Amino acid sequence: MYSNMGYSNGHHQQQERVTTHRDRVRRGGRRSRESLRVSEHQQQQKQTERKPTTPCTDFDVAYFHSYAHVGIHEEMIKDRVRTDTYRAAIMQHQSSIEGKVVVDVGCGTGILSIFCAQAGAKRVYAVDASDIAVQASEVVKANNLSDKVIVLHGRVEDVEIDEEVDVIISEWMGYMLLYESMLGSVITARDRWLKRGGLILPSTATLYLAPVTHPDRYGECIDFWRNVYGIDMSAMMSLAKQCAFEEPCVETIMGENVLTWPHVVKHVDCYSIQIEELESITTSFNFKSMMRAPLHGFAFWFDVEFSGPAISTINNHVPSVIASSKNHPMDGFQKKKRANPNETLVLSTAPEDPPTHWQQTLIYFYDPIEVEQDQQIEGSVILSQSKENARFMNIHLEYASGGRSFVKESVMR
Ligand SMILES: C[S@@+](CC[C@H](N)C(=O)[O-])C[C@H]1O[C@@H](n2cnc3c(N)ncnc32)[C@H](O)[C@@H]1O
């Protein structure tokens, strides 16, 4: 998922794009829930008395409005790592899709719904609350798929589908996986419509954290002020640190910037995760630097896997044992090598893998810490949905190394 709701201290082009979006989100929209209606191109939906599980806030309206812009969809679709992996996953699971009913949670332009129709789905409900659903309808029509792909213009929380579905597909991932908070809508769709033993694509997601060194980045925007045209402008450095590193930065780093194996912050099993688990995530880490380097901060990234329902969840997509446990056994582990004996398709946003539009999310320190090889870097992180807007994320980071400890608070907005 693309999710430029605002920020990025990285590149100018991105800043420009993001600022526009951020302004829209902050301003909030005035569109009422009633206007999230089924358009004339869409199948008539039977409105029922069912109360929505979550209210649609002004922030949500602004969020959906932002997805009505073509640019956001162009960027996602042009991200070939993303789009090709989704298409490959659909083809890999063709036997579970052929002749079956699918719901595409947040269909955007309809691309994943159309891939599913091409894979032989009997019917695809393509749901999107953004006005992009109008274009999705037209795209479906132009491809002669109106008999198979039913575009529903509304929130997954509000629209009605009068049958159970065999498959849920969704591209819901935000920066550092959980920013944008769309996973909750996939959970809602699962609990409303998925048949027992049904398929969810992607099926799992994992968020990672690792300490990083990035002398070039630090040099470019902080050390730069030491000598500007021969003038000592180091008085600017404190402001430069504040401006560059106060908020999380979305930017691309390389494998060589990463000082250790990453730590698993959260493993999500899409068959069993509950909405409440996403409100706040806490984890403690203990790294040992693999080299001597200045430690500039921490990076987050994620991957998702496209596998079938786990054996324990088959025939019961909310198994009591897993559903009641807040932590997955993988949480808190350090990932060394991905074991992938079943050739499960993985969409990775790791620094060592081909870049995607999600890049990596960095939390920079105001001042680097010099670490020796094997020096411990320990601490904890709390990721919590912002009270102001649940699509924003508060990041509380505590870290200690070489006898000094620090706290950094930031908000991904
Ligand atoms: C990241 S885009 C993915 C679009 C498309 N599936 C693709 O892969 O190109 C997510 C889409 O989900 C929609 N969306 C997010 N939450 C939703 C919800 N609760 N109900 C309906 N649509 C939603 C957004 O409007 C947006 O168009």
The ligand as an SDF file (V2000), in Angstrom:
LIG
                    3D

 27 29  0  0  0  0  0  0  0  0999 V2000
   -3.0880    1.0420   -1.0170 C   0  0  0  0  0  0  0  0  0  0  0  0
   -4.5090    1.2860   -1.9270 S   0  0  0  0  0  0  0  0  0  0  0  0
   -4.5680   -0.1920   -2.8730 C   0  0  0  0  0  0  0  0  0  0  0  0
   -5.3260   -0.0360   -4.1530 C   0  0  0  0  0  0  0  0  0  0  0  0
   -5.3590   -1.2520   -5.0370 C   0  0  0  0  0  0  0  0  0  0  0  0
   -5.8450   -2.4190   -4.3290 N   0  0  0  0  0  0  0  0  0  0  0  0
   -3.9900   -1.5340   -5.6030 C   0  0  0  0  0  0  0  0  0  0  0  0
   -3.3950   -2.5190   -5.1660 O   0  0  0  0  0  0  0  0  0  0  0  0
   -3.5030   -0.8110   -6.4580 O   0  0  0  0  0  0  0  0  0  0  0  0
   -5.7120    1.0790   -0.6750 C   0  0  0  0  0  0  0  0  0  0  0  0
   -7.1100    1.4340   -1.0950 C   0  0  0  0  0  0  0  0  0  0  0  0
   -7.9670    0.9940   -0.0490 O   0  0  0  0  0  0  0  0  0  0  0  0
   -8.9980    1.9170    0.1140 C   0  0  0  0  0  0  0  0  0  0  0  0
   -9.5040    1.7130    1.4880 N   0  0  0  0  0  0  0  0  0  0  0  0
   -8.7980    1.8360    2.6400 C   0  0  0  0  0  0  0  0  0  0  0  0
   -9.5810    1.5220    3.6990 N   0  0  0  0  0  0  0  0  0  0  0  0
  -10.7930    1.1870    3.1950 C   0  0  0  0  0  0  0  0  0  0  0  0
  -12.0220    0.7960    3.8000 C   0  0  0  0  0  0  0  0  0  0  0  0
  -12.1390    0.6670    5.1190 N   0  0  0  0  0  0  0  0  0  0  0  0
  -13.0780    0.5610    3.0000 N   0  0  0  0  0  0  0  0  0  0  0  0
  -12.9680    0.7060    1.6490 C   0  0  0  0  0  0  0  0  0  0  0  0
  -11.8380    1.0890    1.0330 N   0  0  0  0  0  0  0  0  0  0  0  0
  -10.7540    1.3190    1.7770 C   0  0  0  0  0  0  0  0  0  0  0  0
   -8.3590    3.2570   -0.1480 C   0  0  0  0  0  0  0  0  0  0  0  0
   -9.3240    4.2210   -0.5250 O   0  0  0  0  0  0  0  0  0  0  0  0
   -7.3920    2.9080   -1.2830 C   0  0  0  0  0  0  0  0  0  0  0  0
   -7.9530    3.1450   -2.5320 O   0  0  0  0  0  0  0  0  0  0  0  0
  1  2  1  0
  2  3  1  0
  2 10  1  0
  3  4  1  0
  4  5  1  0
  5  6  1  0
  5  7  1  0
  7  8  2  0
  7  9  1  0
 10 11  1  0
 11 12  1  0
 11 26  1  0
 12 13  1  0
 13 14  1  0
 13 24  1  0
 14 15  1  0
 14 23  1  0
 15 16  2  0
 16 17  1  0
 17 18  1  0
 17 23  2  0
 18 19  1  0
 18 20  2  0
 20 21  1  0
 21 22  2  0
 22 23  1  0
 24 25  1  0
 24 26  1  0
 26 27  1  0
M  CHG  2   2   1   9  -1
M  END
$$$$
